[in-house]
Amino acid sequence: MPAPTRTVVTGYPSTMGDDVQLNTTTLIRHAARTHGDREIVYRLPDGGWGRYTYADAYDRIVRGANALAGLGAGPATRVGILDWNSRRHYELYWAIPGLGSVMVQLNLRLGPEDLSFVVADSGTSIVCVDETLLPVAEAVAPMLPDVTAWVVLTDKPLDQISTTLPNVHHYEDLVAAAAPRIDWPEIDERSAYGACYTTGTTGRPKGVYYSHRAICLHSFSLATNIGMTLDDCTMLITPMFHGQAWGLPQAATLTANKIVLPGRYTAEDTRPLTDALIAEDVTVTNGAPAIFGPMLDYIRSLEDKPDLGRLRMMSGATEPPLSLMRGFAELTGAEIVHAYGATETTPLVTMNRYKPGVRARLSGDDLLELKRKQGLPATLVDVRLVDAAGEDVPHDGVAQGEICVRGPCGSPRAITTWPMPTTVSRAAGGAAATSARSTRTATSRSPTGSRT
């Protein structure tokens, strides 16, 4: 289905600074300058926890950017990251795009063939890799002759690292030796900030390149829709190596949240994750029911149940079961917030927060049943349900159609080539609810669903 044509109308000139570019560096600079003493909590390799501040992080971000520039990174250079949700990963989220380079998210769950394809297809020339993932990097390195530098992320000295990687550098040594000041370039906001490749569910992984403009606007949209403020503490559970952890690192930085980075964790042992969530008074997090379920099981085992009445848990990947939503609500007061999006939409498309008045009309399981749906379109997003001819179809819970999404945070080239299947719309209510619910039955991944 071809994309609709649009006419842009030029009106009377404004007096605003419309030539000032939206750059992601602005978000971290503001957080460090205005809320420099705000904490960032991160998990250590030995399972303990460390702490530093936005000001501390920004110092390392500046040094990290200068270090990468010394390795040849600059405008349009693609720099890959193979890491868990660590403090170094967070720092690179800002250091790489701040140079005008492109942060390429390397999904550590891909097999060697697909992972090497992503590195080669993106033209990545520098790869930053956590020490624990060196075997993953070593498996693909022989297929990647164009990678000129491998940067090891570790607390250990380089002479204690055993690796077969060529052209190895030590991130901490580079940061320590780098200049503590930088004159950040003003980057064309339409330049790529980062790249995320789909997980190859239909053929080879396919790249989506997010602009600085899209990331900035998406950060405002996500923060607005989940209701983030200065009083929040955000824990990043969704992997930072895919879909920008659903945009939560940038939104949390935008609102100067306290941030908790849980590092490496498994669904088989969510105790450290849950203990930290409780101890740090986390109020915003994200993840899949596959993680939230074991966390709830652990909470059930606690003699003293925590009060998590301020916690909003953005849930994606699969539909959250009623038992999961009811369990968190009854045991802790936490709210499961069902969301939907895609790799190609930065990723947020819809989010399920109750409209004013809904609680007065519904209660109990009826209210929870509504929470299973994907909700309403996020700010800046248009969603339509159309037939094969591109005509709008009724949102009556019976009509069949395809989902069409448009907005400044979407990738038109990717969206217009989605092979969207025809599905039955099961949701009652307005256009947003119908479209979102149809998406749940049409696709397998939400909110970072990779369909291309």
C-alpha positions in Angstrom: 0.0 0.0 0.0 1.6 3.3 -1.1 2.2 6.0 1.5 -0.3 8.9 1.2 1.0 12.1 -0.3 1.2 15.2 1.9 1.4 18.9 1.2 3.4 21.0 3.5 2.0 24.5 3.8 4.3 27.4 4.6 2.7 30.0 6.8 3.8 33.3 8.3 7.5 33.2 9.5 8.0 32.7 13.2 10.6 34.5 15.4 11.8 31.3 17.1 15.2 29.7 17.0 14.0 27.0 14.5 17.5 26.6 13.1 18.8 25.3 16.5 19.1 21.5 16.0 17.6 19.0 18.3 20.6 17.0 19.5 20.5 14.2 22.1 23.6 15.7 23.8 21.3 18.4 25.1 19.5 16.0 27.3 22.5 14.7 29.2 24.1 18.2 29.4 21.0 19.5 31.0 20.8 16.7 33.5 24.5 17.0 34.4 24.4 20.8 34.7 21.0 21.3 36.5 20.7 18.0 38.4 24.3 17.0 38.7 24.0 15.4 42.1 21.2 13.1 41.0 22.2 9.4 41.5 22.8 6.7 38.9 23.0 3.3 40.5 24.7 0.4 38.6 25.4 -3.2 39.2 29.0 -4.4 39.5 30.4 -7.5 38.0 30.6 -9.2 41.4 26.9 -8.6 42.0 27.3 -5.6 44.2 26.1 -2.1 43.4 28.0 1.1 42.7 26.8 4.7 42.6 27.8 7.9 40.9 26.0 11.1 39.8 24.9 12.7 36.5 27.9 15.0 36.9 30.3 12.0 37.3 28.7 10.3 34.4 29.0 13.4 32.2 32.7 13.7 32.9 33.2 10.1 31.7 30.9 10.7 28.7 33.1 13.7 27.6 36.3 11.7 28.1 34.7 8.6 26.4 33.8 10.8 23.4 37.3 12.2 23.2 38.7 8.7 23.5 36.6 7.4 20.6 37.5 10.4 18.5 41.1 9.4 19.1 40.3 6.0 17.5 38.9 7.7 14.5 35.2 8.2 15.4 33.6 11.3 14.0 30.5 12.3 12.0 28.8 9.3 10.4 31.2 6.8 11.9 29.3 3.7 13.0 30.3 2.5 16.5 28.8 -0.8 17.8 28.0 -1.7 21.4 27.9 -5.3 22.7 27.0 -4.9 26.4 24.5 -5.4 29.1 22.6 -2.6 30.9 25.7 -1.2 32.4 27.0 2.3 33.3 29.5 2.1 30.4 26.6 1.3 28.1 24.7 4.3 29.4 27.8 6.5 28.9 28.2 5.4 25.3 24.5 6.2 24.6 25.6 9.8 24.8 29.3 9.8 23.9 28.9 8.1 20.5 26.0 10.2 19.0 27.5 13.4 20.6 30.3 13.1 18.1 27.9 12.8 15.2 28.7 9.1 15.0 26.1 6.4 14.9 25.5 4.1 17.9 24.9 0.6 16.5 23.0 -1.6 18.9 24.4 -5.1 18.7 21.9 -7.7 19.9 23.9 -10.2 21.8 21.1 -12.8 21.4 21.7 -13.0 17.6 23.7 -15.9 16.3 27.2 -15.3 14.8 25.9 -15.2 11.2 23.3 -12.6 11.8 25.4 -10.6 14.3 28.3 -10.4 11.8 25.8 -9.4 9.1 24.6 -6.5 11.3 28.1 -5.2 11.9 29.1 -5.5 8.2 25.9 -4.2 6.8 26.0 -1.1 9.1 29.6 -0.4 8.2 30.6 -0.5 11.9 34.3 0.1 12.3 34.6 0.3 16.1 33.0 -2.2 18.5 32.8 -1.7 22.3 32.4 -5.1 24.0 31.9 -6.1 27.6 34.5 -8.5 28.9 31.8 -11.2 29.5 30.8 -11.1 25.9 34.3 -11.5 24.4 33.5 -15.0 23.2 30.5 -13.6 21.2 32.8 -10.9 19.7 35.6 -13.5 19.0 33.2 -15.7 17.1 32.3 -12.9 14.6 35.6 -11.0 14.4 37.2 -13.2 11.6 34.2 -12.3 9.4 34.7 -8.5 10.1 38.0 -7.3 8.5 36.6 -3.7 8.4 36.4 -3.4 12.2 39.5 -1.4 13.0 39.2 -1.3 16.8 37.8 -3.5 19.5 37.3 -1.7 22.8 37.0 -3.9 25.9 34.6 -2.7 28.6 35.9 -4.1 31.9 37.2 -3.1 35.4 40.2 -5.4 35.0 43.5 -4.3 33.7 44.0 -5.1 30.0 46.9 -7.5 30.8 44.4 -9.6 32.8 42.1 -10.0 29.7 42.6 -13.0 27.5 41.2 -12.5 24.0 41.9 -13.4 20.4 40.5 -10.1 19.1 42.8 -7.9 17.0 43.5 -4.2 17.6 42.2 -4.3 21.2 41.9 -1.2 23.4 40.9 -0.8 27.0 38.0 1.5 27.6 39.0 2.6 31.1 42.6 3.3 30.0 41.3 5.4 27.1 38.9 7.3 29.4 41.6 8.0 32.0 43.9 9.4 29.4 41.3 11.4 27.4 40.8 15.2 27.7 38.1 16.2 30.2 36.6 18.9 28.0 34.8 18.9 24.7 33.2 21.3 22.3 30.3 19.2 21.1 29.4 19.7 17.5 25.9 20.9 16.6 24.6 18.0 14.5 22.0 18.2 11.8 19.0 16.8 13.7 18.1 14.6 10.8 21.4 12.8 11.1 21.4 9.3 12.5 21.7 9.1 16.2 21.8 5.3 16.4 20.8 2.1 14.5 18.8 -0.9 15.6 18.5 -4.0 13.5 15.4 -6.2 13.6 15.9 -9.7 15.0 15.8 -11.4 11.6 12.4 -13.1 12.1 11.8 -12.8 8.3 15.1 -13.1 6.6 18.2 -11.1 7.5 18.0 -8.4 10.2 17.1 -5.0 8.7 18.4 -1.7 10.0 16.4 1.3 11.3 18.4 4.4 11.7 17.0 6.9 14.3 17.6 10.6 13.9 18.6 12.9 16.8 15.2 14.7 16.1 13.3 11.4 16.5 15.0 10.5 19.7 14.5 13.9 21.3 10.8 14.0 20.3 10.3 10.4 21.4 11.8 11.2 24.8 9.3 13.9 25.4 6.4 11.7 24.1 7.4 8.7 26.3 7.9 10.9 29.4 4.6 12.6 28.9 2.6 9.4 28.3 4.0 7.4 31.3 3.9 10.6 33.5 7.6 10.9 34.4 8.8 13.8 36.6 11.8 14.8 38.7 10.5 12.7 41.5 10.8 9.4 39.7 13.4 6.6 39.8 13.7 4.6 36.7 15.1 1.1 36.4 16.1 -0.1 32.9 15.2 -3.8 32.7 14.5 -4.0 29.0 17.9 -4.6 27.2 19.7 -1.5 26.1 21.1 -3.4 23.1 17.8 -3.3 21.3 15.3 -0.5 20.5 17.1 1.9 23.0 15.5 0.0 25.8 12.2 1.3 24.4 13.5 4.9 24.8 13.5 4.9 28.6 17.2 5.8 29.1 16.7 9.1 27.2 13.3 9.8 28.8 14.7 9.2 32.3 17.6 11.5 31.5 15.3 14.2 30.1 13.4 14.3 33.4 16.6 13.8 35.5 15.3 10.7 37.1 17.4 8.7 39.5 18.5 5.8 37.2 19.1 2.1 38.2 21.2 0.0 35.7 20.8 -3.7 36.7 23.6 -5.0 34.4 23.4 -8.7 33.6 20.4 -10.7 35.0 18.4 -13.8 34.1 14.7 -14.7 34.4 15.8 -17.7 36.4 17.1 -15.5 39.2 15.3 -12.1 39.5 15.9 -11.7 43.2 18.8 -9.2 42.7 16.7 -7.3 40.3 13.6 -7.2 42.5 15.6 -6.4 45.7 17.2 -3.4 44.0 13.8 -2.3 42.6 12.4 -2.3 46.2 15.5 -0.8 47.9 16.0 2.0 45.4 12.3 2.9 45.4 11.9 2.5 41.7 8.8 4.2 40.3 9.2 3.5 36.5 10.5 0.4 34.8 10.0 -1.6 31.6 10.2 -5.3 30.7 8.4 -8.3 29.4 5.9 -10.5 31.3 8.6 -13.2 31.1 10.6 -11.1 33.6 7.8 -9.5 35.5 6.3 -12.9 36.3 9.3 -14.3 38.2 9.7 -11.0 39.9 6.1 -11.3 41.2 6.7 -14.9 42.3 9.7 -13.7 44.4 7.6 -10.9 45.9 5.0 -13.5 46.9 7.7 -15.3 48.9 8.5 -12.2 50.9 7.1 -12.1 54.4 6.8 -8.3 54.2 5.3 -7.2 50.9 6.7 -3.9 49.5 4.6 -0.9 48.9 5.1 -0.1 45.2 2.1 2.1 44.8 4.0 4.7 42.7 5.5 2.0 40.4 4.5 2.0 36.7 5.8 -1.1 34.9 5.7 -0.6 31.1 5.1 -4.1 29.7 5.7 -5.3 26.2 6.8 -8.3 24.1 3.6 -10.3 24.9 0.2 -9.4 26.4 0.4 -9.2 30.2 -1.8 -11.9 31.8 -4.6 -10.8 34.0 -3.0 -12.8 36.9 0.2 -10.7 36.5 -1.6 -7.4 36.6 -3.9 -8.4 39.4 -1.0 -9.9 41.4 1.2 -6.8 41.3 -1.8 -4.5 42.0 -3.1 -6.5 45.0 0.3 -7.4 46.5 2.2 -4.2 46.0 0.0 -1.5 44.4 2.1 -1.4 41.2 0.5 -0.7 37.9 1.3 -2.8 34.8 1.1 -0.4 31.8 0.6 -2.3 28.5 2.4 -0.6 25.6 2.9 -1.3 21.9 5.5 -0.2 19.4 8.0 -1.4 16.9 11.7 -1.2 16.0 10.6 1.2 13.2 8.8 3.6 15.5 11.6 4.4 18.0 9.5 2.4 19.4 6.4 3.8 21.2 3.1 3.8 19.3 0.4 3.2 22.0 0.3 3.1 25.8 -2.6 2.0 28.0 -3.2 4.5 30.8 -6.8 4.9 32.0 -8.7 7.9 30.6 -10.3 10.2 33.2 -13.6 8.7 34.1 -12.9 5.1 33.2 -12.4 4.1 36.8 -15.9 5.5 37.6 -17.5 3.3 34.9 -15.5 0.1 35.3 -14.1 -1.9 38.2 -12.5 -5.2 39.1 -11.8 -7.6 36.2 -13.5 -5.3 33.7 -11.0 -2.7 34.5 -8.1 -5.2 34.2 -9.5 -6.6 31.0 -9.2 -3.1 29.5 -5.6 -3.0 30.6 -4.8 -5.9 28.4 -5.3 -3.8 25.3 -2.5 -1.6 23.9 -4.3 1.6 24.8 -4.2 5.0 23.1 -1.8 6.4 20.5 1.1 8.2 22.1 1.7 11.9 21.7 2.8 12.7 18.1 1.6 9.4 16.7 -1.3 8.9 14.2 -2.8 5.4 14.0 -5.3 4.2 11.4 -7.1 0.9 10.6 -7.6 0.6 6.8 -8.8 -2.0 4.2 -6.8 -3.2 1.2 -7.7 0.0 -0.7 -6.4 2.2 2.0 -9.9 3.3 3.2 -10.7 3.6 6.9 -12.8 0.7 8.3 -15.2 0.9 11.3 -13.8 0.5 14.7 -16.5 -1.8 15.8 -14.7 -4.9 17.0 -15.7 -6.8 13.9 -14.2 -5.1 10.8 -10.9 -6.4 9.5 -8.0 -4.2 8.4 -4.3 -3.3 8.5 -2.6 -1.0 11.0 -1.1 2.2 9.6 1.2 4.4 11.8 2.6 7.8 11.0 4.6 10.3 13.1 8.0 12.1 13.4 9.5 9.1 15.3 8.6 6.6 12.7 10.6 5.3 9.7 8.4 5.8 6.6 10.6 3.6 4.4 10.3 0.7 6.9 6.6 1.3 7.7 5.5 1.4 4.1 7.0 -2.0 3.4 5.7 -3.8 6.5 3.9 -7.0 5.3 1.0 -6.4 7.7 -1.4 -9.3 7.9 -5.2 -8.9 7.9 -6.7 -9.4 11.3 -9.9 -9.2 13.2 -10.3 -6.0 15.4 -11.3 -7.3 18.8 -11.4 -4.1 20.8 -14.4 -2.0 21.5 -14.3 1.7 21.7 -12.6 4.5 19.8 -10.1 4.4 16.9 -7.0 4.2 19.1 -8.2 1.2 21.2 -9.4 -0.7 18.1 -6.2 -0.1 16.1 -4.0 -1.0 19.1 -5.9 -4.1 19.9 -5.8 -5.2 16.3 -2.0 -4.8 16.4 -1.9 -7.2 19.3 -3.6 -9.9 17.3 -1.6 -9.1 14.2 1.9 -9.1 15.4 4.1 -11.1 17.7 6.2 -8.4 19.4 5.3 -5.4 21.5 6.4 -2.8 22.1 9.7 -3.5 20.3 8.1 -5.9 17.8 10.4 -6.7 14.9 8.3 -7.7 11.9 10.5 -6.8 8.9 
